[in-house]
Amino acid sequence: MDYRNTNCSNQHVDLMGLGPMRILDVGLFISVLGGGLSLASTLFPWYGVGGQGISLFEPATNSWFVPWLILIGGVLSILSRYGALVTSFGFWAYQSGPPLFMYFGLIPISVPEYSFGLGFWIAWIGILISLQGGSWNFAVAGLRLPNVMEWVFPGVGVLMAIIGIFAYDITRANGLSFLRAIPALAIAAMGMVMACSGLIRTGAWAKMYEPRSKNERR
């Protein structure tokens, strides 16, 4: 068998005879898909009150900055998975507005029936996909982000998971149904995925489950 053409430095794989595909392009495809979904989510209603859909760009005192975070984060997510940090912050701010405002008495608890729209959930899927993208999709330009930056994801992810669980408790404490609290659980799930993704990229996940050597056991 000839191994001369199996040099991994070429970063090419042959998938089911479909021809060579650069490994870099896989990360780029994931990033484009995730960032594209985040951007496309702005075309659909993010919120609904009394059966009426509300656009992300509708004026709101508690989330006026969210559209900019979603747009900027969606574009940055195509370049790097770090863009998902910007998008996730906007997503969290939009979701946390109603329960937190009710908790601090800024809006009445007896608000009309509301729900989060299709755009909200498309953005959630887009963020989860973007987190699996490349750390820097244009390394061919000679630019590369330091690996230590991957440690940002576990810290932010754990914080976001805690905030999501806290928002869930607040929502339930306000007497709202479990279905109304699902978006808060979506925030918690997004934080967990972010933390696990960061641990995997840094190699810390593998080290935690790495079998101990005989010398370490003594």
TIBAFI-328737 format. One line per 2 residues: number of its first residue (from 0); their letters; for each residue x, y, z of N, C-alpha, C, O. Coordinates in Angstrom, 2 decimals. Example, Ala and Ser with C-alpha at 12.3 -4.5 7.8 and 13.67 -1.06 7.14 Angstrom:
BEGIN
0 = as = 13.19 -5.69 7.80 12.30 -4.50 7.80 13.20 -3.30 7.80 14.24 -3.32 8.46; 12.85 -2.25 7.08 13.67 -1.06 7.14 12.90 0.03 7.87 13.41 1.14 8.04
end
This chain:
BEGIN
0 = md = 0.85 -1.20 0.00 0.00 0.00 0.00 0.87 1.24 0.00 1.85 1.31 0.75; 0.55 2.21 -0.81 1.35 3.40 -0.95 0.83 4.47 0.00 -0.32 4.90 -0.11
2 = yr = 1.70 4.90 0.96 1.31 5.90 1.95 1.87 7.27 1.62 1.79 8.19 2.44; 2.44 7.43 0.45 3.10 8.68 0.14 2.12 9.85 0.01 2.51 11.00 0.21
4 = nt = 0.87 9.57 -0.31 -0.10 10.64 -0.52 -1.05 10.82 0.65 -2.14 11.38 0.50; -0.64 10.33 1.84 -1.52 10.42 3.01 -1.02 11.44 4.01 -1.32 11.35 5.20
6 = nc = -0.27 12.42 3.56 0.24 13.45 4.44 -0.90 14.31 4.94 -1.64 14.91 4.16; -1.04 14.36 6.29 -2.16 15.10 6.87 -2.01 16.61 6.72 -2.99 17.35 6.86
8 = sn = -0.80 17.06 6.43 -0.60 18.50 6.33 -1.34 19.09 5.14 -1.55 20.30 5.09; -1.73 18.26 4.19 -2.48 18.76 3.05 -3.92 19.11 3.41 -4.60 19.83 2.69
10 = qh = -4.37 18.55 4.56 -5.70 18.83 5.07 -6.78 18.52 4.02 -7.70 19.32 3.82; -6.66 17.37 3.37 -7.66 16.93 2.40 -8.20 15.57 2.82 -7.46 14.73 3.32
12 = vd = -9.47 15.36 2.61 -10.08 14.05 2.85 -10.93 13.72 1.64 -11.44 14.62 0.97; -11.09 12.43 1.36 -11.91 11.98 0.25 -13.14 11.31 0.83 -13.04 10.23 1.41
14 = lm = -14.30 11.93 0.68 -15.53 11.44 1.27 -16.33 10.66 0.24 -16.93 11.25 -0.66; -16.33 9.32 0.37 -17.17 8.44 -0.46 -16.94 8.71 -1.96 -17.87 8.65 -2.76
16 = gl = -15.69 9.00 -2.31 -15.38 9.17 -3.72 -15.87 10.46 -4.32 -15.91 10.60 -5.54; -16.24 11.41 -3.47 -16.76 12.67 -3.99 -15.64 13.66 -4.29 -15.90 14.80 -4.68
18 = gp = -14.40 13.23 -4.11 -13.29 14.12 -4.41 -12.74 14.74 -3.15 -13.35 14.61 -2.09; -11.59 15.40 -3.23 -10.96 15.99 -2.05 -11.75 17.16 -1.50 -12.29 17.98 -2.25
20 = mr = -11.79 17.24 -0.19 -12.45 18.34 0.49 -11.53 18.83 1.59 -11.07 18.03 2.40; -11.26 20.09 1.63 -10.41 20.62 2.65 -11.10 20.58 4.00 -12.27 20.94 4.12
22 = il = -10.36 20.13 5.03 -10.93 20.07 6.36 -11.35 21.45 6.83 -12.33 21.59 7.56; -10.61 22.46 6.40 -10.96 23.82 6.77 -12.35 24.20 6.29 -13.06 24.96 6.95
24 = dv = -12.75 23.66 5.13 -14.04 24.01 4.55 -15.20 23.47 5.39 -16.29 24.03 5.35; -14.98 22.38 6.13 -16.04 21.84 6.98 -16.39 22.84 8.07 -17.56 23.13 8.31
26 = gl = -15.35 23.38 8.73 -15.59 24.39 9.75 -16.22 25.63 9.17 -17.07 26.25 9.80; -15.80 26.01 7.97 -16.37 27.18 7.31 -17.84 26.96 6.97 -18.66 27.86 7.12
28 = fi = -18.17 25.76 6.50 -19.56 25.44 6.17 -20.44 25.53 7.41 -21.54 26.09 7.35; -19.97 24.99 8.54 -20.73 25.04 9.78 -20.93 26.49 10.22 -22.01 26.87 10.66
30 = sv = -19.87 27.29 10.10 -19.95 28.69 10.51 -20.91 29.47 9.62 -21.69 30.28 10.12; -20.85 29.23 8.32 -21.75 29.93 7.40 -23.19 29.54 7.67 -24.09 30.38 7.64
32 = lg = -23.42 28.25 7.94 -24.77 27.78 8.24 -25.30 28.42 9.52 -26.42 28.93 9.55; -24.49 28.39 10.58 -24.93 28.96 11.85 -25.13 30.46 11.77 -26.14 30.99 12.24
34 = gg = -24.15 31.17 11.17 -24.29 32.61 11.04 -25.43 32.99 10.12 -26.12 33.98 10.36; -25.65 32.20 9.06 -26.75 32.46 8.14 -28.11 32.31 8.81 -29.02 33.10 8.56
36 = ls = -28.24 31.29 9.68 -29.50 31.11 10.40 -29.74 32.26 11.37 -30.88 32.73 11.52; -28.69 32.72 12.03 -28.83 33.85 12.95 -29.30 35.10 12.20 -30.17 35.82 12.68
38 = la = -28.72 35.34 11.03 -29.13 36.49 10.24 -30.54 36.32 9.69 -31.33 37.27 9.66; -30.86 35.09 9.24 -32.18 34.83 8.67 -33.29 34.94 9.72 -34.44 35.19 9.38
40 = st = -32.93 34.74 10.99 -33.94 34.80 12.05 -34.58 36.18 12.15 -35.70 36.31 12.62; -33.85 37.21 11.71 -34.39 38.57 11.79 -35.54 38.80 10.81 -36.25 39.80 10.90
42 = lf = -35.73 37.87 9.87 -36.80 38.00 8.89 -38.13 37.47 9.42 -39.17 37.67 8.80; -38.09 36.81 10.57 -39.29 36.20 11.14 -39.62 36.87 12.48 -38.75 37.48 13.11
44 = pw = -40.88 36.74 12.91 -41.25 37.32 14.22 -40.48 36.65 15.36 -40.32 35.43 15.39; -40.01 37.46 16.28 -39.30 36.95 17.45 -40.22 36.84 18.66 -39.89 36.19 19.65
46 = yg = -41.35 37.47 18.57 -42.22 37.56 19.74 -43.66 37.60 19.27 -43.94 38.04 18.16; -44.55 37.13 20.12 -45.95 37.17 19.77 -46.80 37.52 20.97 -46.63 36.94 22.05
48 = vg = -47.70 38.45 20.81 -48.62 38.85 21.88 -50.03 38.80 21.34 -50.37 39.49 20.38; -50.86 37.97 21.96 -52.24 37.85 21.51 -52.38 37.37 20.08 -53.31 37.75 19.37
50 = gq = -51.46 36.52 19.65 -51.51 35.98 18.30 -50.90 36.88 17.24 -50.90 36.52 16.06; -50.39 38.03 17.61 -49.77 38.95 16.66 -48.25 38.87 16.76 -47.68 39.04 17.84
52 = gi = -47.60 38.60 15.63 -46.15 38.49 15.60 -45.47 39.84 15.68 -45.93 40.81 15.08; -44.38 39.91 16.43 -43.62 41.15 16.60 -42.22 40.93 16.08 -41.54 39.98 16.46
54 = sl = -41.78 41.82 15.21 -40.45 41.71 14.62 -39.36 42.05 15.64 -39.61 42.74 16.63; -38.17 41.55 15.38 -37.02 41.87 16.24 -36.72 43.36 16.22 -36.18 43.90 17.19
56 = fe = -37.07 44.02 15.13 -36.77 45.44 14.97 -37.86 46.36 15.51 -37.76 47.58 15.39; -38.91 45.77 16.11 -39.95 46.59 16.73 -39.34 47.36 17.90 -38.57 46.79 18.68
58 = pa = -39.67 48.64 18.05 -39.11 49.42 19.17 -39.47 48.80 20.51 -40.63 48.47 20.76; -38.47 48.65 21.37 -38.69 48.11 22.71 -37.67 48.74 23.66 -36.49 48.82 23.35
60 = tn = -38.14 49.19 24.80 -37.25 49.89 25.73 -36.22 48.97 26.35 -35.13 49.42 26.70; -36.54 47.68 26.49 -35.63 46.77 27.17 -34.75 45.97 26.21 -33.89 45.22 26.67
62 = sw = -34.95 46.10 24.91 -34.16 45.28 23.97 -33.86 46.03 22.68 -33.77 45.41 21.62; -33.71 47.34 22.75 -33.47 48.13 21.54 -32.14 47.78 20.89 -31.98 47.95 19.68
64 = fv = -31.17 47.30 21.69 -29.84 46.99 21.17 -29.72 45.58 20.62 -28.72 45.25 19.97; -30.72 44.73 20.87 -30.63 43.32 20.48 -30.49 43.13 18.97 -29.66 42.32 18.56
66 = pw = -31.25 43.84 18.12 -31.09 43.63 16.67 -29.65 43.83 16.20 -29.17 43.10 15.34; -28.98 44.83 16.76 -27.59 45.08 16.35 -26.69 43.93 16.78 -25.79 43.54 16.03
68 = li = -26.91 43.39 17.98 -26.09 42.26 18.43 -26.31 41.03 17.57 -25.36 40.31 17.26; -27.55 40.79 17.18 -27.85 39.62 16.36 -27.22 39.78 14.97 -26.64 38.83 14.44
70 = li = -27.33 40.96 14.39 -26.76 41.18 13.06 -25.23 41.13 13.09 -24.61 40.47 12.25; -24.63 41.82 14.04 -23.17 41.82 14.14 -22.66 40.43 14.49 -21.69 39.96 13.90
72 = gg = -23.32 39.77 15.45 -22.91 38.42 15.83 -23.07 37.42 14.70 -22.24 36.53 14.54; -24.14 37.57 13.90 -24.33 36.65 12.77 -23.23 36.78 11.74 -22.76 35.78 11.21
74 = vl = -22.81 38.01 11.46 -21.72 38.22 10.50 -20.40 37.70 11.06 -19.64 37.03 10.36; -20.13 38.02 12.33 -18.88 37.56 12.94 -18.82 36.04 13.07 -17.74 35.45 13.03
76 = si = -20.00 35.40 13.22 -20.03 33.94 13.35 -19.57 33.25 12.08 -19.08 32.12 12.13; -19.71 33.92 10.95 -19.21 33.35 9.70 -17.69 33.36 9.68 -17.07 32.46 9.12
78 = ls = -17.10 34.37 10.31 -15.65 34.47 10.37 -15.07 33.57 11.46 -14.01 32.97 11.27; -15.75 33.49 12.59 -15.22 32.74 13.72 -16.36 32.36 14.65 -17.38 33.04 14.72
80 = ry = -16.18 31.25 15.37 -17.18 30.82 16.34 -17.30 31.80 17.50 -18.28 31.77 18.24; -16.32 32.67 17.67 -16.40 33.68 18.73 -17.54 34.66 18.48 -18.02 35.31 19.41
82 = ga = -17.97 34.78 17.22 -19.11 35.63 16.93 -20.37 35.16 17.63 -21.28 35.96 17.87; -20.44 33.86 17.95 -21.61 33.33 18.66 -21.74 33.92 20.05 -22.83 33.94 20.62
84 = lv = -20.63 34.41 20.62 -20.71 35.06 21.92 -21.55 36.33 21.84 -22.36 36.61 22.72; -21.37 37.10 20.76 -22.13 38.33 20.57 -23.61 37.99 20.34 -24.50 38.61 20.93
86 = ts = -23.86 37.01 19.47 -25.24 36.63 19.17 -25.94 36.07 20.40 -27.11 36.38 20.65; -25.24 35.26 21.17 -25.86 34.65 22.36 -26.18 35.69 23.41 -27.17 35.55 24.13
88 = fg = -25.36 36.74 23.52 -25.67 37.79 24.48 -26.95 38.52 24.08 -27.79 38.81 24.93; -27.10 38.83 22.78 -28.33 39.45 22.32 -29.53 38.55 22.51 -30.61 39.01 22.89
90 = fw = -29.35 37.26 22.25 -30.42 36.28 22.43 -30.86 36.23 23.89 -32.05 36.22 24.19; -29.87 36.19 24.79 -30.18 36.14 26.22 -30.89 37.41 26.67 -31.86 37.34 27.43
92 = ay = -30.42 38.57 26.21 -31.02 39.83 26.61 -32.48 39.90 26.16 -33.32 40.43 26.88; -32.77 39.39 24.97 -34.14 39.43 24.45 -35.05 38.50 25.25 -36.19 38.84 25.55
94 = qs = -34.53 37.31 25.60 -35.35 36.35 26.32 -35.57 36.77 27.77 -36.66 36.58 28.31; -34.54 37.34 28.39 -34.60 37.62 29.82 -35.42 38.86 30.14 -35.77 39.09 31.30
96 = gp = -35.72 39.68 29.14 -36.45 40.91 29.39 -37.76 40.74 30.12 -37.92 41.27 31.22; -38.73 39.99 29.55 -40.05 39.87 30.21 -40.01 39.30 31.62 -40.59 39.92 32.52
98 = pl = -39.35 38.15 31.89 -39.38 37.63 33.27 -38.66 38.53 34.28 -39.13 38.69 35.40; -37.53 39.12 33.87 -36.81 39.98 34.80 -37.57 41.26 35.08 -37.57 41.75 36.21
100 = fm = -38.21 41.82 34.05 -38.98 43.04 34.25 -40.17 42.78 35.17 -40.53 43.64 35.98; -40.79 41.61 35.04 -41.89 41.28 35.93 -41.39 41.05 37.36 -42.05 41.42 38.32
102 = yf = -40.19 40.44 37.48 -39.63 40.13 38.80 -39.35 41.42 39.58 -39.60 41.48 40.78; -38.83 42.43 38.90 -38.50 43.69 39.57 -39.66 44.69 39.54 -39.48 45.84 39.94
104 = gl = -40.84 44.27 39.07 -42.02 45.10 39.11 -42.05 46.21 38.08 -42.81 47.16 38.23; -41.24 46.11 37.03 -41.21 47.14 36.01 -42.39 47.01 35.04 -42.81 47.99 34.43
106 = ip = -42.92 45.78 34.90 -44.12 45.58 34.12 -45.04 44.67 34.93 -44.55 43.86 35.72; -46.35 44.77 34.75 -47.27 43.95 35.56 -47.16 42.48 35.20 -46.84 42.11 34.06
108 = is = -47.44 41.64 36.21 -47.39 40.20 35.98 -48.54 39.76 35.07 -48.38 38.84 34.27; -49.68 40.41 35.18 -50.84 40.04 34.37 -50.75 40.65 32.97 -51.60 41.43 32.56
110 = vp = -49.69 40.26 32.25 -49.51 40.73 30.88 -50.32 39.84 29.94 -50.68 38.72 30.32; -50.62 40.31 28.71 -51.34 39.46 27.77 -50.55 38.19 27.44 -49.34 38.13 27.64
112 = ey = -51.24 37.22 26.93 -50.60 35.96 26.55 -49.53 36.23 25.50 -49.79 36.82 24.46; -48.31 35.78 25.79 -47.20 36.01 24.87 -46.43 34.72 24.64 -46.56 33.76 25.40
114 = sf = -45.65 34.71 23.60 -44.80 33.56 23.28 -43.67 34.05 22.40 -43.76 35.11 21.78; -42.60 33.27 22.35 -41.48 33.61 21.48 -41.70 32.98 20.12 -42.11 31.82 20.00
116 = gl = -41.43 33.77 19.08 -41.77 33.37 17.73 -40.72 32.52 17.04 -39.72 32.11 17.62; -40.99 32.25 15.76 -40.13 31.38 14.96 -38.71 31.94 14.84 -37.74 31.19 14.89
118 = gf = -38.60 33.26 14.68 -37.28 33.86 14.56 -36.41 33.62 15.78 -35.20 33.41 15.66; -37.02 33.66 16.96 -36.29 33.41 18.21 -35.66 32.02 18.20 -34.49 31.86 18.58
120 = wi = -36.42 31.02 17.79 -35.93 29.65 17.81 -34.95 29.37 16.67 -34.05 28.54 16.82; -35.12 30.04 15.53 -34.14 29.91 14.45 -32.79 30.46 14.90 -31.75 29.86 14.62
122 = aw = -32.81 31.59 15.61 -31.57 32.16 16.13 -30.92 31.23 17.14 -29.70 31.10 17.16; -31.73 30.57 17.96 -31.19 29.61 18.95 -30.46 28.47 18.26 -29.36 28.10 18.66
124 = ig = -31.06 27.91 17.23 -30.41 26.83 16.47 -29.15 27.35 15.80 -28.12 26.67 15.78; -29.22 28.57 15.25 -28.06 29.15 14.60 -26.89 29.31 15.55 -25.75 29.06 15.17
126 = il = -27.16 29.73 16.78 -26.09 29.90 17.77 -25.47 28.55 18.13 -24.25 28.44 18.20; -26.30 27.54 18.34 -25.77 26.22 18.67 -24.88 25.68 17.56 -23.85 25.05 17.83
128 = is = -25.26 25.93 16.32 -24.44 25.48 15.19 -23.16 26.30 15.10 -22.09 25.75 14.86; -23.26 27.60 15.30 -22.09 28.46 15.21 -21.03 28.08 16.24 -19.83 28.23 15.98
130 = lq = -21.45 27.61 17.39 -20.50 27.21 18.43 -19.64 26.04 18.01 -18.57 25.82 18.58; -20.09 25.29 17.00 -19.31 24.14 16.51 -18.44 24.51 15.31 -17.75 23.64 14.77
132 = gg = -18.45 25.76 14.90 -17.68 26.19 13.74 -16.21 26.36 14.04 -15.74 26.02 15.12; -15.49 26.88 13.07 -14.05 27.06 13.21 -13.72 28.26 14.08 -14.44 29.26 14.09
134 = sw = -12.60 28.15 14.83 -12.17 29.26 15.66 -11.78 30.46 14.81 -12.00 31.61 15.21; -11.22 30.21 13.65 -10.90 31.27 12.70 -10.92 30.64 11.32 -10.03 29.86 10.99
136 = nf = -11.91 30.96 10.51 -12.14 30.27 9.26 -11.28 30.76 8.10 -11.36 30.20 7.00; -10.49 31.78 8.32 -9.66 32.30 7.25 -8.20 32.30 7.67 -7.48 33.29 7.52
138 = av = -7.77 31.14 8.22 -6.39 30.98 8.65 -5.41 31.06 7.49 -4.22 31.29 7.68; -5.94 30.87 6.26 -5.08 30.92 5.09 -4.48 32.31 4.93 -3.47 32.49 4.24
140 = ag = -5.10 33.31 5.57 -4.58 34.67 5.48 -3.41 34.89 6.43 -2.85 35.99 6.49; -3.03 33.85 7.18 -1.92 33.96 8.11 -2.32 34.44 9.49 -1.46 34.65 10.35
142 = lr = -3.61 34.62 9.73 -4.10 35.07 11.02 -4.63 33.88 11.79 -5.34 33.03 11.25; -4.30 33.83 13.07 -4.76 32.73 13.90 -4.95 33.22 15.32 -4.07 33.87 15.89
144 = lp = -6.11 32.91 15.89 -6.41 33.35 17.24 -5.71 32.43 18.24 -5.64 31.22 18.01; -5.20 32.96 19.35 -4.53 32.13 20.35 -5.48 31.13 20.98 -6.65 31.44 21.20
146 = nv = -4.99 29.94 21.27 -5.83 28.87 21.81 -6.37 29.22 23.20 -7.41 28.70 23.60; -5.67 30.10 23.92 -6.11 30.43 25.27 -7.48 31.11 25.26 -8.19 31.09 26.26
148 = me = -7.86 31.71 24.13 -9.15 32.37 24.03 -10.30 31.37 24.10 -11.43 31.75 24.40; -10.02 30.09 23.83 -11.07 29.08 23.92 -11.61 28.96 25.34 -12.72 28.48 25.55
150 = wv = -10.81 29.39 26.33 -11.26 29.30 27.72 -12.36 30.30 28.03 -12.98 30.24 29.09; -12.60 31.23 27.11 -13.71 32.17 27.30 -15.05 31.44 27.28 -15.96 31.77 28.04
152 = fp = -15.16 30.43 26.42 -16.43 29.73 26.25 -16.88 28.99 27.51 -18.05 29.10 27.87; -16.01 28.23 28.20 -16.50 27.56 29.42 -17.00 28.53 30.47 -18.02 28.29 31.10
154 = gv = -16.26 29.66 30.67 -16.68 30.62 31.69 -18.00 31.28 31.35 -18.90 31.35 32.20; -18.13 31.76 30.12 -19.38 32.40 29.70 -20.52 31.39 29.67 -21.65 31.70 30.04
156 = gv = -20.21 30.16 29.23 -21.25 29.14 29.15 -21.82 28.78 30.51 -23.04 28.66 30.66; -20.95 28.59 31.50 -21.43 28.27 32.86 -22.27 29.41 33.40 -23.32 29.18 34.00
158 = lm = -21.82 30.65 33.20 -22.58 31.81 33.67 -23.94 31.88 33.00 -24.95 32.15 33.66; -23.98 31.62 31.69 -25.24 31.68 30.97 -26.18 30.56 31.40 -27.40 30.77 31.47
160 = ai = -25.64 29.39 31.70 -26.48 28.28 32.17 -27.11 28.62 33.52 -28.28 28.34 33.76; -26.32 29.23 34.40 -26.84 29.63 35.71 -27.93 30.68 35.56 -28.97 30.61 36.22
162 = ig = -27.69 31.66 34.68 -28.69 32.71 34.45 -29.98 32.11 33.88 -31.08 32.52 34.25; -29.83 31.14 32.96 -31.01 30.49 32.38 -31.84 29.76 33.41 -33.07 29.84 33.40
164 = if = -31.17 29.05 34.31 -31.89 28.34 35.37 -32.56 29.33 36.33 -33.68 29.11 36.79; -31.85 30.44 36.62 -32.43 31.49 37.48 -33.66 32.10 36.82 -34.68 32.32 37.48
166 = ay = -33.56 32.38 35.51 -34.71 32.94 34.79 -35.88 31.95 34.78 -37.04 32.36 34.84; -35.58 30.67 34.70 -36.64 29.65 34.74 -37.36 29.69 36.09 -38.59 29.63 36.15
168 = di = -36.58 29.78 37.17 -37.19 29.84 38.50 -38.05 31.09 38.66 -39.13 31.04 39.25; -37.56 32.22 38.11 -38.34 33.46 38.20 -39.65 33.32 37.43 -40.71 33.73 37.91
170 = tr = -39.57 32.74 36.25 -40.76 32.58 35.42 -41.80 31.70 36.11 -42.99 32.01 36.10; -41.34 30.62 36.70 -42.26 29.73 37.41 -42.80 30.39 38.68 -43.96 30.17 39.05
172 = an = -41.95 31.19 39.34 -42.39 31.88 40.56 -43.47 32.91 40.26 -44.28 33.24 41.13; -43.47 33.43 39.05 -44.49 34.39 38.66 -45.81 33.72 38.31 -46.77 34.39 37.90
174 = gl = -45.87 32.40 38.46 -47.11 31.68 38.21 -47.36 31.32 36.76 -48.47 30.95 36.39; -46.32 31.44 35.93 -46.49 31.12 34.52 -46.29 29.62 34.30 -45.67 28.94 35.11
176 = sf = -46.83 29.12 33.19 -46.81 27.70 32.90 -45.41 27.25 32.48 -44.53 28.06 32.21; -45.23 25.93 32.44 -43.95 25.36 32.05 -43.60 25.74 30.62 -42.43 26.00 30.32
178 = lr = -44.60 25.77 29.74 -44.33 26.12 28.35 -43.80 27.54 28.23 -42.97 27.82 27.35; -44.25 28.43 29.10 -43.77 29.81 29.06 -42.33 29.89 29.58 -41.63 30.87 29.30
180 = ai = -41.90 28.88 30.31 -40.56 28.88 30.89 -39.55 28.15 30.00 -38.36 28.17 30.30; -40.00 27.52 28.93 -39.09 26.78 28.06 -37.98 27.67 27.48 -36.84 27.21 27.41
182 = pa = -38.26 28.91 27.05 -37.17 29.75 26.55 -36.04 29.95 27.54 -34.88 30.04 27.14; -36.35 30.01 28.84 -35.30 30.13 29.85 -34.44 28.87 29.88 -33.23 28.94 30.04
184 = la = -35.08 27.71 29.71 -34.32 26.46 29.65 -33.47 26.41 28.39 -32.40 25.79 28.38; -33.93 27.07 27.32 -33.14 27.13 26.09 -31.85 27.92 26.33 -30.80 27.58 25.78
186 = ia = -31.93 28.96 27.16 -30.73 29.72 27.52 -29.77 28.84 28.31 -28.56 28.85 28.06; -30.31 28.08 29.27 -29.47 27.19 30.07 -28.81 26.13 29.19 -27.63 25.83 29.36
188 = am = -29.57 25.56 28.26 -29.02 24.55 27.36 -27.92 25.14 26.48 -26.90 24.50 26.25; -28.14 26.36 25.99 -27.14 27.02 25.16 -25.85 27.24 25.95 -24.75 27.06 25.42
190 = gm = -25.98 27.63 27.23 -24.80 27.81 28.06 -24.05 26.51 28.28 -22.82 26.49 28.27; -24.78 25.41 28.48 -24.12 24.12 28.68 -23.38 23.68 27.43 -22.26 23.17 27.52
192 = vm = -24.00 23.86 26.26 -23.35 23.51 25.00 -22.10 24.37 24.80 -21.07 23.87 24.36; -22.19 25.64 25.14 -21.05 26.54 25.00 -19.90 26.12 25.91 -18.75 26.11 25.48
194 = ac = -20.22 25.77 27.15 -19.18 25.36 28.10 -18.51 24.06 27.66 -17.29 23.95 27.69; -19.31 23.08 27.26 -18.76 21.79 26.83 -17.93 21.95 25.56 -16.89 21.32 25.42
196 = sg = -18.40 22.78 24.64 -17.66 23.01 23.41 -16.30 23.62 23.69 -15.31 23.24 23.08; -16.27 24.58 24.63 -15.00 25.20 24.99 -14.05 24.23 25.64 -12.85 24.24 25.36
198 = li = -14.57 23.37 26.53 -13.72 22.39 27.20 -13.15 21.39 26.20 -12.00 20.97 26.34; -13.94 21.00 25.20 -13.46 20.06 24.19 -12.36 20.70 23.35 -11.35 20.06 23.07
200 = rt = -12.56 21.96 22.94 -11.58 22.63 22.09 -10.26 22.87 22.82 -9.20 22.83 22.20; -10.31 23.12 24.12 -9.09 23.37 24.86 -8.35 22.08 25.23 -7.19 22.11 25.63
202 = ga = -9.03 20.96 25.08 -8.42 19.69 25.44 -8.63 19.33 26.90 -8.22 18.26 27.34; -9.28 20.22 27.67 -9.49 19.96 29.08 -10.44 18.78 29.29 -10.30 18.03 30.26
204 = wa = -11.42 18.63 28.38 -12.38 17.52 28.50 -11.66 16.18 28.42 -11.93 15.28 29.21; -10.74 16.06 27.46 -10.00 14.80 27.30 -9.11 14.53 28.51 -8.96 13.39 28.93
206 = km = -8.52 15.59 29.07 -7.64 15.41 30.22 -8.41 14.96 31.44 -7.88 14.20 32.26; -9.66 15.40 31.59 -10.45 15.01 32.75 -10.76 13.52 32.74 -10.84 12.89 33.79
208 = ye = -10.92 12.94 31.53 -11.27 11.53 31.41 -10.08 10.68 30.96 -10.24 9.52 30.60; -8.89 11.28 30.98 -7.70 10.54 30.60 -7.32 9.58 31.72 -7.26 10.00 32.88
210 = pr = -7.05 8.30 31.42 -6.68 7.35 32.47 -5.37 7.75 33.12 -4.43 8.16 32.44; -5.31 7.62 34.42 -4.11 7.97 35.15 -3.01 6.94 34.92 -3.28 5.74 34.82
212 = sk = -1.79 7.42 34.85 -0.66 6.51 34.67 -0.37 5.77 35.96 -0.88 6.15 37.02; 0.45 4.73 35.89 0.77 3.93 37.07 1.51 4.75 38.11 1.33 4.55 39.32
214 = ne = 2.35 5.68 37.65 3.10 6.51 38.59 2.19 7.45 39.36 2.44 7.74 40.53; 1.12 7.93 38.70 0.21 8.84 39.37 -0.67 8.13 40.38 -1.16 8.74 41.33
216 = rr = -0.89 6.81 40.17 -1.76 6.04 41.06 -1.06 5.70 42.38 -1.71 5.42 43.38; 0.27 5.73 42.37 1.01 5.38 43.58 0.97 6.50 44.61 1.55 6.37 45.69
end
